[in-house]
Amino acid sequence: MLEFIQHLVNGLSVGSIYALIALGYTMVFGILQLINFAHGDVYMLGAFIGMYCARYFRLADNPSLGALLIAILFAMVGCAAVGYLIERLAYRPLRKSPRINVLITAVGVSLFLEFSGQLLFGSDPKFFPQIYRPSGDWSIGELRINPLQVIAFGISITLMTILQYIIFKTRLGRAMRAVSFNHDYASLMGIPTNQVISCTFMLGSALAGAAGVLVGLTYPKIEPLMGVMPGLKAFVAAVLGGIGNVTGAVVGAITLGLAEEMLVGYWAPTYRDALAFAILILILLFKPTGLFGSKRTEKV
């Protein structure tokens, strides 16, 4: 039983990280019907921005929760700026182009960020500063829980709750939902669609930046290609939950994180990365709309 609880904690922690990344995929798809394959690399940039912020302000000299929040804030702001530039320079000029053009551009932006990261940061792994170091594990009887995982889960849930509030309780959120329903109708109603789309990219990128810092804190080794596999898994999580559905992205990510952890703990650790793609194949075969997705009729 204790082993199961330990795997449950691990799975929830990993799943919450996937959720922060998956939300960016699902929001952009809901607005533009676009799979932003560069999103995983924005997560990588968040980790490096957090690392350089920690070094510049010497946050590791006085590790605390406040130091962690400062690094997350800088990473979110930096990644939001990157998200804005990606949308403004790469995707907006192609908005009226065929979807294949935009898809190829997304792959190109992803490769550009990856190899630019290797050029700027070096291809060797970097050690993420320990800006928050709780003393020892948390003990509940014989159960030992890594407090960093709990902190990462708590911060992820907090950020997702804030996003939920923005989407459903603010004017920006109403505008985002209107644009996702129909760009032309929203524009006729006076909604600045270009600004709303840019804000969507910025929100999703900011969440990915926070995820990068949390991963760097929990697994303190970062490198320029660290966003490839988590980015793909987060995409699978978004598809599993129903891409375009915010709640579905969170549920799909938590489900994927738990499934991976149980696979590692009770069966075959070597199949961990394969599990996500097996789930993707099954969901596309038997329920292409995902768990919370709805069917759409498209005129051709």
N, C-alpha and C positions, 0 to 999 in steps of 0.2 A: 504493500500500500504506500509506504514512504517513497519507494522508487517511482511509483506512478505519479504521485504528487510532484516529485522533482521534475519529471518529464513534462508534467502539465505546466509548471512554472516556466520551464525553458521554452515550451511551445508557445505560450502566451506572449512571452517576451519577444521571440523571433517574429511571431505573427503580427504583433503591433508595429514592428519596424516595416514589415511588408505592407501593412495597411497604410502607413504614411506615404510610401512610394506609390502604392496602387491608387490612392486618391487622386494623385496628379494625372495618371493615365485616364481614369474614368471621368474626371471633370473636363479635360481637354476633348475627349471623345464625345462627351455629351454636348459640348458647345460646337465643335467643328467636324465631328465624325472623322477625327484624325487620330492615328496611333503615333504618339510622340516617342519614337524609339530613342531619342536623346535624353529621355527623362532619367534613366538609370545613371547616366554620366553626370547629370546635375547633382544627384545624390553623392557621387564621388567628389565633386567640387565642394559640396557642403562639408565633407570630412576634412578636406585640406584647408578650407577657409577657417574652420574651427581650430585646426592644429596651429596654423600661423597666428591666429588671434591669441591662442593660449600662450604661444611663445613670445609674442610681442608684448603682451600685458603681464607676462610672467605669472599666469594663473596657477601653474603647478606649484609655485612657491607657497601659496596659501590655498590649498585645495578645499573647496566647499561647494555646497549646492549653488550658491550665488555665482561662483566662478563658472560652473557648468551652464547656468542660465545665460551668462554673458556670452559664452562661446556659441551657444545655440542661437542667441539673438543675432550675432554677427553673421553666422552661417545662413540664417533665414533671410536676412537682408541681402547678403551677397548673392545667394541663389535666386532670390526674387528678381534682382537686377539682371542676372544671366537669363532667367526665364523670359523677361521682357525683351531682351535683345534677340533671343532666339525667335520669338514670335514676330517681332518687328522686322528683322532683317531676313529671316529665312522663310517663314511661313506666310506672312501677310502678302508679299508680292505674288504668291502662288494661289491666293484664295480662290480665284476663278478658274484655275487650271485643272486639268484632269487629276483624279486622285492618285494615279500612279506616279505623277510628277512629285506630288507632295510626299508620298511614301518614300520615294528614292531620296528626296531631300532630307527627310528625317533620318534615314540611315547615314547619309553623308554628314549631317551635323553630329550624329553620335560618334562616328569615326574621327571627325575633326576634334571633338572634345577629348577623346581618348588619347590620341597621339599628341595633341597639344599638351595634355597633362603629362605625358611622358617627357616631352621636351622641357616643360617648365619645372616639374617636380622631380624628374628622374624616374627611371623605370624600377628602381629598387624599392622595396617596402619601407615605409617610414613608421616610426613608433609614435603613437598618439599620446600626448602628455596626460598624465593622470591628474586631471583637474578636480576630481572628486573621489576621495578614497575613504569609504566607510571603514570603520575598524572592525575587521573580522566578518564572518558570515552571521546571518540571523538564524538563531536556533529555535526550533519548536520541537521539543523532545529530541529524538534522534534525527529529525529532519534538518538539513542545512540548506539555507537559501542564500544565493548571492544577492546582496542588496542592490548591486548595480542593475541587475535584471528587473527588479521590482521598480526601481527609480525610472528606468527606461520605459517600462510598461505604463507607469503612472503619468509620465510626461507625454507619452504618445496618446493616451486616452484624453488627457487635458487638451492637447492640440486638436484632436478629432472632435471633441465637444465644442471647442471654439469655432471650428469650421462649420459644424452643423448649425450653430447659432447664426453664423454669417449667412449661410445659404438660405435658411428658412425664416429668419427674423429681421433681416436688414434690407434696405433698398437695393444694395449691390446684389444680394442674393436673389431678390425678386427679378432684378434685371438679368442676372445669369440664367435663371429658369426661363424667362421670356425668350432670351436669345437662343437657348437650347431648343425651344419649341419651334421657332421660326425666325430666322434672321430678318427677313424682309418685313414681316409684321411688326417685329420689335422696333425696327428702324422707323417705320411709319408712325409708331406711337411715341417717337421722340427719344428712344433709348440709344445712347451712343455705343453702337455695337462694337466698334474697334476698341474702345476703352474697356468695355466689359470683357472682351476676349483677352486683352492684355492682362487685366486683373486676374482672370482665371489662370493664365499661365503663371503669373507671379505667385498666386496662392499655392498652386500645386508644387511649384519649384521651391517655395519656402518650406513646405512640409518635407520635401525630399532632403533639403539641407539640414533640417533638424534630425532626420533619420541618420544622415551621415555622421553627425556628431555623436549621437547615441550609440551607433555601432562602433565608432572609434573609441568611445569610452568603455564599452563592454568587451570588445575584442580589439585590443589596442595595436592593430597593425593595418595600415592603410596603404594603398598603392593605386596608380592611375587606372587600372583595369578592374578595380573592385566593384564597379557599378554594373558590369555586364550581367553576371548571373543573378544578383538580387533584382536588377531591373527586369529581366525576363520572368523571374518568379512572381514579381509584383504584377506584371502584365497578365500572367496566368491567373493570379488571384482576382484581378479585375474582371477577367472573362468568366471565371467561376461564379462570381457573385452577380454577374450581369453588367457588362461594361456600359458605363453611362449612369449607373445607379450608385450613389454615394454609400448608402447603407450596405448594398451588395458587395462593394469593394472591401469594406471593413470585415464583413462576415467571411468573404472568400479568403482574405488574407489570414485571419485568425484560424480558419479551417485548414489552410495550407500549412501554416506554422505548426499546428498541433499534429497534423498528419505526418509531416517530416520528422518531428521529434519522436513520435511513437514508432515510426519505421526504424529510426536510428536506435532507439532504446530496446526494441523487442524483436527486430528481425534482421535487416541487412543495411548497415550504415553506408555501404558503397553505392546503394541505389538512391541516396537522398536527393541528388540533383535530378535523377531520372523521374522521380515521382511527379514533379511539377508538370513535366511534359506528357506523362501518361495521363494525368488528370485533364490536361488541355485537350488531348486527343479524344478522351471519353466525353468531355462536356460538349465538344464540337459535333460528335457523332450523335449523342442522345438528347442533348438540351442546349442547342447553340445559343439561346438567349440567356443562359446562365440561371442561377437560382432565383434572382429577383428581377431579371430582365423581362421586357414585354416585346411582343412581336410588332414589327413596323411594316407597313405597306409602302413600298417605294415605287413610284411611277417611272417607267423607262420609255 
